[in-house]
Amino acid sequence: MAVISQWRYHLFDQKVYSIRLRIARRFNESAEAFDLDYRQKFQNQLNRMKSESRYRHFVELERLAGKHPYARYHGPDGERDVIVWCSNDYLGMSQHPKVITAMTNAVASHGTGAGGTRNISGTSHAMVSLESELATLHNKERALVFSSGYVANEASISALAAALPDCMIYSDAMNHASIISGIRYARTEKAIFRHNDVAHLEQQLAEQPIDRAKLIVFESVYSMDGDTSPIAEIAALARRYGALTYLDEVHAVGMYGDRGGGIAQMRGLEDEIDIIQGTLGKAFGTVGGYIAADDVICDMVRSAGSGFIFTTALPPAVSVGAYASVRYLKASTAEKEAQQRQAQRLKDRAIGAGLPVMPGETHIVPLMIGDAAATQRICQLLLVDFGLYVQPINYPTVPRGTERLRLTPGPLHSDAMIDDLVDALVTVIDRVQTEGMSHAG
């Protein structure tokens, strides 16, 4: 019987193999019948982006220590110095002598790499010191540093929401890509409330059982519009409906508040927020991201956030440079005050010249153009004819029909530079409008 059974199993295996072989051949034959030119499909998508004026052009710039906001532009006609008007190095701290000296000495002492992930060998003394400084900055028990602000959002939001059974995430409609990615990876239910609309948020919160876990995610400064969120009102709703609050302060840390802790600190509300997320790559002038919260929340992210666990840590020298920048901006107000002064000067001059400045109370000065091709053309002319670098902001970063320029004046932009920029903008926008009318005719 055993021999007969083995023979039957062998025959069955042969039949299965034969069927699999026929299926494989059929699929191979089917594939040949279809157009599977993958690269052509990719190229078609790229061509569509170009035809819609939303293809991203990368301008090669060489930043020069001590010369910000000047940079060397490497273009098709050679090299030239240009003035950068759209940098997120808001305060020029990447050029600050204290930060440069700290990083240079740290490289000499510790080398250039971290040696691995945080768990393997990347938790350096420099990083632990930086995390302690960031926790103090935001008056929180603890902070965690990540390789970027994007990873900080993605890893933290997904880990926290996934750890709460049946968690409901509430997200502002204007939240940026890293928040959206973190929500997606959380694989839980979400609700999108209208931008800064507290009444809409409350309506959504009230629809859920009071005992359901909830996480409200929003930003303090929305960098494409330059507006701020109603932090106090959202925090009050969170208390009323039993929700955790997660505030993205990446465009505010280093620049607002007595110690540079952000908009929540400036408004005396940082203790009302459960998780504050920030970046080291903008006002602090280095690279990396972080969250600051209580010990249990940080431990949860440290233990479950894949972007934290599996990413190589920041090199010690970067942590040392960030530490020097954070400590400096805790005590110094000169850079922040100068930046606010120059931002207001640019707004006043631009409004006076009739330029389409979007309203806002922050350091970001957006000009609404409303057309993708015109926005790209304006930036091209500013660079080629005037040596002024501004990056166009088109879809999908902003909705179609709201394409704009995003200007970020800093403390190292002089009054004369601002005046020259406004004059150039008037000239270029008038020229592009004339070109548009000519093409339409």
C-alpha positions in Angstrom: 0.0 0.0 0.0 2.8 2.4 0.8 4.4 1.9 -2.6 1.0 2.5 -4.4 0.5 5.6 -2.3 3.9 6.9 -3.2 3.3 6.2 -6.9 -0.1 8.1 -6.7 1.6 11.1 -5.0 4.3 11.1 -7.7 1.7 11.0 -10.5 -0.2 13.9 -8.7 3.0 15.9 -8.5 3.6 15.4 -12.2 0.1 16.6 -13.1 0.5 19.7 -10.9 3.8 20.4 -12.5 2.3 20.0 -16.0 -0.5 22.4 -15.1 1.9 25.0 -13.7 4.0 24.7 -16.8 1.1 25.3 -19.1 0.0 28.3 -17.0 3.5 29.8 -17.1 3.7 29.4 -20.8 0.2 31.0 -21.3 1.2 34.0 -19.2 4.4 34.3 -21.1 2.5 34.3 -24.4 0.0 36.8 -23.0 2.8 39.2 -21.9 4.1 39.2 -25.5 0.7 40.3 -26.7 0.7 43.4 -24.6 2.8 46.6 -24.7 5.0 46.3 -21.6 7.5 48.9 -22.5 7.9 50.0 -18.9 10.3 52.9 -19.6 8.0 54.3 -22.2 5.2 54.3 -19.6 7.4 56.2 -17.2 8.4 58.6 -20.0 4.8 59.2 -20.8 4.1 60.2 -17.2 7.2 62.5 -17.2 6.0 64.1 -20.5 2.6 64.7 -18.9 4.2 66.5 -16.0 6.2 68.6 -18.4 3.2 69.5 -20.4 1.4 70.6 -17.2 4.4 72.7 -16.1 4.8 70.6 -12.9 8.0 68.8 -13.8 10.6 69.6 -11.2 13.7 71.3 -12.4 16.7 71.1 -10.0 19.0 74.0 -10.0 22.6 73.3 -9.1 23.7 75.6 -6.4 27.0 75.6 -4.4 26.6 77.2 -1.0 29.6 79.1 0.2 30.4 79.4 3.9 30.1 82.9 5.1 28.4 84.2 2.0 24.7 83.3 2.6 22.3 84.3 1.0 24.7 84.2 -2.0 25.3 80.9 -3.7 27.2 79.8 -6.8 24.9 78.8 -9.6 26.2 76.2 -12.0 24.2 76.7 -15.2 24.4 75.8 -18.9 26.4 79.0 -19.6 28.9 78.6 -16.7 29.1 79.7 -13.1 27.7 82.9 -11.5 26.8 84.1 -8.0 23.0 84.4 -7.3 21.0 85.5 -4.3 18.8 82.7 -2.8 15.3 83.8 -1.8 13.6 80.5 -1.0 16.0 78.7 1.4 14.7 77.0 4.5 18.0 77.9 6.3 15.8 80.7 7.7 18.3 82.3 10.0 21.5 81.4 8.2 22.6 79.2 11.1 24.3 76.7 8.7 26.8 79.6 8.1 27.2 80.6 11.8 30.8 80.4 13.0 29.8 78.7 16.3 28.0 75.9 14.4 30.8 75.5 11.8 33.5 75.3 14.5 31.5 72.8 16.6 31.0 70.5 13.6 34.6 70.8 12.4 36.0 69.9 15.8 33.6 67.1 16.2 34.6 65.5 12.8 38.2 65.7 13.9 37.3 64.0 17.2 34.6 61.5 16.2 34.9 60.9 12.5 32.2 61.3 9.8 29.8 58.4 10.4 27.5 57.2 13.1 28.4 53.5 12.8 24.9 52.2 12.5 21.4 52.5 13.6 20.5 53.8 17.0 20.2 50.3 18.4 23.4 48.9 16.9 26.0 51.5 17.6 24.6 54.9 16.6 23.4 56.2 19.9 26.3 58.5 20.4 26.9 60.7 23.5 26.5 63.7 21.2 23.0 62.6 20.2 22.0 61.9 23.8 23.1 65.4 24.7 21.2 66.9 21.8 18.0 65.0 22.8 18.3 66.3 26.3 18.7 69.9 24.9 15.7 69.5 22.7 13.6 68.1 25.6 14.5 71.2 27.6 13.8 73.5 24.7 10.2 72.3 24.6 9.7 71.7 28.3 9.2 68.0 27.8 10.5 64.9 29.6 12.2 63.5 26.6 13.1 63.9 22.9 14.0 61.5 20.1 16.2 62.5 17.2 15.6 61.0 13.7 17.5 61.2 10.4 15.0 63.8 9.0 11.8 65.6 9.9 10.0 63.5 7.3 11.1 60.3 9.0 10.2 61.8 12.4 6.6 62.3 11.3 6.3 59.1 9.4 7.7 56.9 12.1 6.1 58.6 15.1 2.5 59.0 13.8 2.4 55.5 12.4 3.9 53.9 15.6 1.7 55.8 18.0 -1.6 55.3 16.1 -0.9 51.6 15.5 -0.3 51.1 19.2 -3.7 52.4 20.0 -6.5 49.9 19.2 -9.1 51.4 16.8 -7.4 54.8 16.8 -9.0 57.6 14.9 -6.6 60.2 13.4 -7.8 63.7 12.6 -5.6 65.6 10.1 -5.8 69.2 8.9 -6.5 69.3 5.1 -3.3 71.3 4.5 -0.9 68.9 6.4 2.2 68.2 4.4 3.4 64.9 2.8 5.3 63.4 5.7 2.2 63.6 8.0 0.1 62.1 5.2 2.6 59.2 4.9 2.7 58.6 8.6 -1.1 58.4 8.7 -1.1 56.0 5.7 1.3 53.7 7.4 -0.7 53.7 10.6 -3.4 51.8 8.7 -6.2 53.1 10.9 -9.3 55.3 10.2 -8.8 58.9 9.5 -10.9 62.1 9.2 -9.7 65.2 7.3 -10.9 68.5 8.8 -11.0 71.7 6.7 -7.9 73.8 7.1 -7.8 75.6 10.5 -11.6 75.0 10.8 -12.1 74.3 14.5 -15.9 73.9 14.2 -15.4 71.2 11.5 -12.9 69.4 13.7 -15.3 69.5 16.7 -18.1 68.1 14.5 -15.9 65.2 13.5 -14.8 64.6 17.1 -18.3 64.6 18.4 -19.3 61.8 15.9 -17.1 59.3 17.7 -17.5 57.6 21.1 -15.8 59.5 23.8 -13.8 56.4 24.8 -12.3 55.8 21.3 -8.6 56.6 21.0 -8.0 59.8 19.0 -5.0 61.6 17.6 -5.2 65.2 16.2 -2.3 66.0 13.9 -1.7 69.6 12.7 1.0 72.1 12.0 1.8 75.4 13.7 3.1 77.2 10.5 1.8 76.1 7.1 4.7 76.9 4.9 2.9 77.3 1.6 0.5 79.9 2.9 2.5 81.4 5.7 -0.5 81.2 8.1 -0.6 79.6 11.6 -3.0 77.2 13.3 -5.5 77.9 16.2 -3.4 75.9 18.6 -5.3 76.9 21.8 -8.7 76.0 20.3 -7.5 72.7 19.0 -5.8 71.8 22.3 -9.1 72.7 24.2 -11.0 70.4 21.8 -8.5 67.6 22.5 -9.1 67.9 26.2 -12.8 67.9 25.8 -13.0 64.9 23.6 -10.1 62.9 25.0 -7.6 63.2 22.1 -3.8 63.3 21.9 -2.3 66.3 20.1 0.6 66.1 17.7 1.9 69.5 16.5 4.4 69.8 13.6 6.5 72.9 14.3 9.2 72.4 11.7 8.8 75.8 10.1 8.7 77.5 13.6 11.3 76.0 15.8 14.3 78.2 16.3 12.4 81.3 15.3 9.4 81.8 17.6 9.1 81.7 21.4 11.4 83.0 24.1 13.8 80.2 23.5 13.0 79.3 19.9 10.6 76.5 20.8 8.0 77.5 18.2 4.6 79.0 17.9 3.2 76.9 20.8 5.9 78.3 23.1 5.4 81.9 21.8 1.7 81.6 22.8 2.4 79.9 26.1 0.8 76.6 25.0 3.6 74.1 24.7 2.4 72.3 27.9 -1.0 71.9 26.2 0.5 69.8 23.4 1.3 66.1 23.9 3.8 65.6 21.0 5.8 68.4 19.4 7.7 67.6 16.2 10.5 69.7 14.8 13.4 69.7 12.4 17.1 70.5 12.7 17.3 71.2 9.0 15.6 74.6 8.7 16.2 77.4 11.3 18.8 75.3 13.2 20.9 75.0 10.0 21.9 71.3 10.1 19.9 68.1 9.3 17.6 65.7 11.1 14.2 65.7 12.8 12.9 65.0 16.3 9.9 64.7 18.5 9.6 66.0 22.1 7.0 64.5 24.5 6.7 62.6 27.8 8.8 59.6 28.5 6.2 56.9 27.7 5.3 58.4 24.3 8.9 58.7 23.3 9.6 55.2 24.5 6.7 53.8 22.4 8.1 55.5 19.3 11.6 54.4 20.1 10.4 50.8 20.5 8.0 50.6 17.5 8.8 53.3 15.0 10.5 51.5 12.1 11.9 54.7 10.7 13.7 55.2 14.0 14.8 51.6 14.5 16.1 50.8 11.0 17.7 54.0 9.9 21.3 54.9 10.4 21.7 57.5 13.1 22.9 61.0 12.6 26.7 61.3 12.6 28.0 62.6 15.9 29.3 65.8 14.2 25.8 66.6 13.0 24.5 66.2 16.5 27.2 68.4 17.9 26.5 71.1 15.3 22.7 70.9 16.0 23.4 71.1 19.7 25.5 74.2 19.3 22.8 75.8 17.1 19.9 75.0 19.5 21.8 76.3 22.5 22.8 79.5 20.7 19.3 80.3 19.5 17.9 79.7 23.0 19.8 82.7 24.2 20.1 84.9 21.1 17.2 87.0 19.8 19.1 89.0 17.2 18.7 86.6 14.3 15.0 86.1 15.0 14.3 89.8 15.3 16.3 90.6 12.1 14.4 88.0 10.2 11.0 89.2 11.3 12.0 92.8 10.4 13.2 91.8 6.9 10.1 89.6 6.3 7.9 92.6 7.2 9.9 94.9 5.0 9.5 92.6 2.0 5.7 92.3 2.6 5.3 96.0 2.9 7.4 96.7 -0.2 5.7 94.0 -2.3 2.2 95.1 -1.3 3.2 98.7 -2.1 4.3 97.6 -5.5 1.0 95.9 -6.2 2.4 92.3 -6.0 -0.1 89.5 -5.1 1.1 88.9 -1.5 -0.9 86.3 0.3 -1.9 87.4 3.9 0.0 85.8 6.8 1.7 86.7 10.0 4.9 84.6 9.6 8.3 84.9 8.0 7.1 83.2 4.8 6.0 85.5 2.0 4.0 83.7 -0.7 3.0 85.5 -3.9 0.0 84.0 -5.6 0.5 83.5 -9.4 -2.3 81.0 -10.1 -0.8 79.4 -13.2 1.9 76.7 -13.4 3.5 77.7 -16.6 3.6 81.4 -15.6 5.1 80.5 -12.2 7.9 78.5 -13.8 8.6 81.2 -16.4 8.8 83.9 -13.7 11.4 81.9 -11.8 13.4 81.2 -14.9 13.6 84.9 -15.8 14.5 85.9 -12.2 17.4 83.5 -12.3 18.7 84.2 -15.8 18.1 87.9 -16.0 18.5 89.1 -12.4 20.5 86.4 -10.6 17.7 85.8 -8.1 16.9 82.2 -7.3 13.3 81.4 -6.4 11.7 78.0 -6.7 8.2 77.7 -8.3 5.6 76.0 -6.1 3.3 74.0 -8.3 0.9 71.0 -8.1 0.9 68.6 -6.2 2.6 70.7 -3.5 -0.3 73.1 -3.8 -3.7 72.7 -5.5 -4.0 73.4 -9.2 -4.8 77.1 -9.8 -3.0 78.2 -6.7 0.6 78.0 -8.0 2.9 80.5 -6.3 6.3 81.9 -5.4 7.4 81.3 -1.8 9.9 83.8 -0.5 11.8 83.4 2.7 13.7 86.6 3.6 16.3 86.2 6.4 18.5 88.3 8.6 21.3 88.2 6.0 19.1 89.7 3.2 19.9 93.4 3.2 17.3 96.2 2.6 18.9 96.8 -0.8 18.5 93.2 -1.7 14.8 93.3 -0.8 14.3 96.5 -2.9 16.1 94.9 -5.9 13.9 91.7 -5.5 10.7 93.7 -5.5 11.7 95.7 -8.6 12.7 92.5 -10.4 9.5 90.8 -9.5 7.4 93.7 -10.9 9.4 93.7 -14.1 9.3 89.9 -14.6 5.6 89.5 -13.7 4.6 92.2 -16.1 6.7 90.6 -18.8 5.2 87.2 -18.3 1.7 88.6 -18.2 2.4 90.4 -21.6 3.8 87.1 -23.0 0.6 85.3 -21.9 -1.6 87.9 -23.6 0.5 87.7 -26.8 0.2 83.9 -26.8 -3.6 84.1 -26.1 -4.0 86.6 -29.0 
